[in-house]
Amino acid sequence: MKVGLFVAIGLVLLAVLLVQFSKGTSLFRGTYSLRLHAVNVGGLKVKSGVLLSGVQVGTVSQIQLAPDTKSVTIMLKVYKDVKIYHDARFVIEQAGFLGDQFVSVIPTENFPPALTNNADVDCQEPFNLQEVARSAAGFIQRLDGTAKKLDAAVTDLRAQVLNAQTLANFSASITNLRVFTEQAIGAVKGINGIVATNGSQVGLAVSNAVYFTTELNRLAASAQEMLATNGANLTAATKNIEDLTITFKQLAADLQAGKGLAGTVLQNQELATNVQTIAANLSITTSNLNRVGLWGILWSRKPAATNTFKTSTSPNRARP
């Protein structure tokens, strides 16, 4: 019995040690349960650790596939003295590149309330290296296709653009550009020589231009001063010219309408003819006065042949 009792106590101690050092919960600490819902758990196993900020606070007690086979329920055992708030994030992570997976609890703002027993929480699925490799393989294939297309485009470019004829034309263009550059340099040197040899003339021309500009500014200032001084007179003169233009227009309108002496003369054909006859007689009289004088006309016994005056169709006759 002593041996049996000793063996039983040793087995109990061994079980306690196994539980203590095999990522299991302690027999002397109370726990509460949490239900995590994830699409994929990767390689997560029962008895995997639950780490809060890197510190183990529980273990994975059970992993069950949902009835719809689209998600997985993970049961956690968390120590009662550890509070996890509802805004915390649950992520399935991996220790190292090939290490064991565990459930990582990432606290945020710790807004109350805290999670209680059998609370349902969403869990972020683990990083799937194989899925990333497949995506990278597809990306590499697309990149390889793009590289092939780029290579074909470069080949076409070399065949169509960078051929012998195009390169020859490009070389000729470079040669022409070099010749043009040399000619431009020669022209610049010629201009520099002209400026150097005719510096005094250029300076005199610039001085004259400056003087002309100064005088032009002075003339403009004088004109502005004259306009400012005689602005009222210029305005009055302009007004008088405008009134005179209106008067001339009115006189022209009166002439066309037959108003006044001039209008009557223009409208009456007979009166206009008499005016023309009088003008002709005055011309003859002026001619006689210039030729023989006034006393010769008055005392002449025989009037000259040129003294005959034109007669008009009217009964009145012009007399010398």
C-alpha positions in Angstrom: 0.0 0.0 0.0 2.9 2.3 0.7 4.4 1.6 -2.7 1.0 2.0 -4.4 0.3 5.3 -2.6 3.7 6.6 -3.5 3.2 5.6 -7.2 -0.3 7.3 -7.2 1.2 10.6 -5.7 4.0 10.5 -8.3 1.5 10.0 -11.1 -0.6 12.9 -9.9 2.5 15.2 -9.6 3.6 14.0 -13.1 0.1 14.9 -14.5 0.3 18.3 -12.9 3.7 18.9 -14.3 2.6 17.7 -17.8 -0.3 20.1 -17.7 1.8 22.9 -16.4 4.5 22.6 -19.0 2.5 21.5 -22.1 0.8 24.9 -22.8 -2.2 23.9 -20.8 -4.1 26.0 -18.3 -3.1 25.8 -14.7 -5.1 23.7 -12.4 -5.0 26.4 -9.7 -6.2 29.3 -11.9 -9.8 29.8 -12.9 -10.7 30.4 -16.6 -13.5 31.7 -18.8 -14.3 30.7 -22.4 -14.4 32.7 -25.6 -15.7 31.6 -29.0 -13.7 32.9 -32.0 -15.1 32.7 -35.5 -12.7 32.6 -38.4 -12.8 31.6 -42.1 -9.6 29.6 -41.9 -7.4 28.6 -38.9 -4.4 27.5 -40.9 -2.2 25.1 -38.8 -3.7 26.2 -35.4 -4.0 23.2 -33.0 -5.6 22.4 -29.7 -3.5 23.5 -26.7 -2.0 26.3 -28.8 -1.3 29.4 -26.7 -3.3 32.6 -26.4 -1.0 35.6 -26.1 -2.1 39.1 -25.0 0.6 41.6 -25.9 3.1 38.7 -26.1 2.2 37.2 -22.7 0.3 33.9 -22.6 -3.1 34.3 -21.0 -4.8 31.1 -22.0 -4.9 28.2 -24.5 -7.0 26.9 -27.4 -9.3 24.3 -25.9 -11.3 23.2 -29.0 -11.5 23.7 -32.7 -14.8 22.9 -34.5 -15.9 23.3 -38.1 -19.2 25.2 -38.5 -22.3 23.4 -39.8 -22.2 25.4 -43.0 -18.5 24.4 -43.5 -17.7 28.0 -44.4 -16.2 29.0 -41.0 -14.4 27.6 -38.0 -15.2 28.1 -34.3 -12.3 28.2 -31.9 -12.8 27.8 -28.2 -10.4 29.6 -25.9 -9.7 29.2 -22.2 -8.6 32.6 -20.8 -7.5 33.2 -17.2 -10.2 34.9 -15.1 -7.9 37.6 -13.8 -7.1 38.8 -17.4 -9.6 41.2 -18.8 -10.0 41.4 -22.6 -12.2 44.3 -23.8 -14.6 44.1 -26.7 -12.5 46.4 -29.0 -9.5 44.0 -28.9 -8.4 42.3 -32.1 -7.9 38.5 -32.4 -5.4 37.4 -35.0 -4.0 33.9 -35.7 -0.2 34.4 -36.0 2.8 32.2 -36.4 6.0 32.1 -34.2 8.8 32.7 -36.7 8.8 31.4 -40.3 8.2 27.7 -39.4 7.1 28.0 -35.8 3.8 27.0 -34.1 0.7 29.1 -34.6 -1.1 30.8 -31.8 -3.9 33.3 -31.1 -2.7 36.8 -30.6 -4.9 39.3 -28.8 -4.1 42.9 -29.7 -5.6 45.5 -27.4 -6.6 48.9 -28.8 -8.3 51.6 -26.7 -9.7 49.1 -24.1 -13.2 50.6 -24.1 -15.5 48.8 -21.8 -17.3 46.5 -21.4 -14.9 43.6 -21.0 -15.6 40.2 -22.7 -17.4 37.7 -20.5 -17.8 33.9 -20.5 -18.8 32.4 -23.9 -18.6 35.7 -25.7 -18.5 35.6 -29.5 -15.6 37.3 -31.2 -14.5 37.5 -34.8 -10.9 36.4 -35.5 -8.7 37.4 -38.4 -7.4 34.4 -40.4 -3.7 33.7 -40.5 -1.3 34.8 -43.1 -1.4 32.1 -45.9 2.1 31.8 -47.4 0.9 29.4 -50.1 -1.8 31.7 -51.3 0.7 34.5 -51.5 3.0 32.3 -53.4 0.2 31.4 -55.9 -0.6 35.1 -56.3 3.1 35.9 -56.8 3.2 33.1 -59.4 0.3 34.7 -61.3 2.0 38.1 -60.9 5.3 36.7 -62.2 3.4 35.2 -65.2 1.8 38.6 -66.0 5.2 40.3 -65.5 6.8 37.7 -67.9 4.0 38.4 -70.5 4.6 42.1 -70.1 8.3 41.6 -70.5 7.7 39.6 -73.7 5.5 42.4 -75.1 8.1 45.0 -74.2 10.8 43.0 -75.9 8.6 42.6 -79.0 8.0 46.4 -78.9 11.7 47.1 -78.7 12.4 44.8 -81.6 9.8 46.5 -83.7 11.2 49.9 -82.6 14.7 48.8 -83.7 13.4 47.5 -87.0 11.2 50.5 -87.9 12.9 53.4 -86.3 16.5 52.5 -85.5 17.3 51.1 -89.0 20.2 52.1 -91.2 18.4 54.8 -93.1 17.0 56.5 -89.9 20.4 56.4 -88.3 22.0 57.9 -91.5 19.3 60.7 -91.5 20.0 61.3 -87.8 23.7 61.5 -88.4 23.1 63.9 -91.3 20.9 66.0 -89.0 23.6 66.1 -86.3 26.1 67.2 -89.0 23.8 70.0 -90.2 23.3 71.1 -86.7 27.0 71.2 -86.1 27.5 73.3 -89.3 24.6 75.6 -88.3 26.2 76.0 -84.9 29.5 76.9 -86.4 27.9 79.4 -88.7 26.0 80.9 -85.8 29.2 81.2 -83.8 30.8 82.9 -86.8 27.8 85.3 -87.1 28.1 86.1 -83.4 31.8 86.8 -83.8 31.0 89.1 -86.7 28.5 91.0 -84.7 31.0 91.3 -81.8 33.5 92.6 -84.3 31.1 95.2 -85.7 30.2 96.3 -82.2 33.9 96.5 -81.3 34.9 98.5 -84.4 31.9 100.8 -84.4 31.6 101.3 -80.7 31.6 105.1 -80.8 28.9 105.2 -83.6 26.8 102.7 -81.7 27.2 104.8 -78.5 26.3 107.9 -80.4 23.2 106.2 -81.9 22.2 105.1 -78.5 22.8 108.6 -77.1 20.7 110.1 -79.9 18.0 107.6 -79.2 18.0 108.5 -75.6 18.0 112.2 -76.4 15.1 111.7 -78.8 13.2 109.7 -76.2 13.9 112.5 -73.7 12.7 115.2 -76.1 9.7 113.0 -77.0 8.8 112.7 -73.3 9.2 116.5 -72.9 7.0 117.1 -76.0 4.4 114.8 -74.5 4.6 116.6 -71.2 4.2 120.0 -73.0 1.3 118.7 -74.9 -0.3 117.4 -71.8 0.3 120.7 -70.1 -1.1 122.6 -73.1 -4.2 120.4 -73.0 -4.6 120.9 -69.3 -4.1 124.7 -69.6 -6.3 125.2 -72.7 -8.8 122.4 -72.1 -11.7 124.8 -71.8 -10.7 126.7 -75.0 -10.3 123.5 -77.0 -13.6 122.4 -75.8 -15.2 125.7 -76.8 -13.5 125.6 -80.2 -14.7 122.0 -80.7 -18.2 123.1 -79.8 -18.0 126.1 -82.2 -16.9 123.8 -85.0 -19.7 121.5 -84.2 -22.2 124.4 -84.2 -20.7 125.7 -87.5 -21.1 122.2 -89.1 -24.8 122.1 -88.0 -25.2 125.6 -89.5 -23.7 124.5 -92.8 -26.0 121.5 -92.8 -29.0 123.8 -92.2 -27.9 126.1 -95.0 -27.5 123.2 -97.4 -30.9 122.0 -96.4 -32.4 125.5 -97.0 -30.6 125.7 -100.4 -32.1 122.4 -101.5 -35.5 123.4 -100.2 -35.3 126.8 -102.1 -35.3 129.0 -99.0 -33.5 132.4 -99.0 -32.0 134.3 -101.9 -29.5 131.6 -102.8 -32.2 128.9 -102.7 -34.5 131.0 -104.8 -31.8 131.5 -107.4 -31.1 127.8 -107.5 -34.8 126.9 -107.8 -35.8 129.7 -110.3 -34.2 128.9 -113.7 -35.0 132.3 -115.2 -33.6 134.2 -112.2 -30.5 132.0 -112.3 -30.1 132.8 -116.0 -30.3 136.6 -115.2 -27.7 136.2 -112.5 -25.4 134.5 -115.0 -26.0 137.3 -117.5 -25.2 140.0 -114.9 -22.1 138.1 -114.0 -21.0 138.0 -117.7 -21.7 141.8 -118.1 -19.7 142.5 -114.9 -16.9 140.6 -116.4 -17.0 142.6 -119.7 -17.2 145.9 -117.7 -14.2 144.9 -115.6 -12.3 144.1 -118.8 -13.1 147.5 -120.3 -12.1 149.3 -117.1 -8.8 147.5 -117.1 -8.3 148.3 -120.8 -9.4 152.0 -121.2 -10.1 153.2 -117.8 -13.2 154.8 -116.4 -12.9 158.2 -118.2 -12.3 156.5 -121.5 -15.6 154.7 -121.2 -17.5 157.8 -120.1 -16.1 160.2 -122.8 -15.6 157.9 -125.7 -17.5 159.0 -128.8 -17.4 155.7 -130.5 -17.8 152.7 -128.3 -15.5 149.9 -128.9 -16.6 146.8 -130.5 -15.9 144.9 -127.4 -18.3 147.0 -125.4 -21.3 145.1 -126.7 -22.9 143.5 -123.7 -24.6 140.1 -123.7 -28.3 140.2 -123.5 -30.5 137.9 -121.6 -33.8 136.5 -122.5 -35.4 138.8 -120.0 -36.6 142.3 -121.0 -34.0 144.0 -118.9 -30.7 144.8 -120.6 -27.4 145.4 -119.0 -25.9 148.9 -119.5 -22.2 149.9 -119.5 
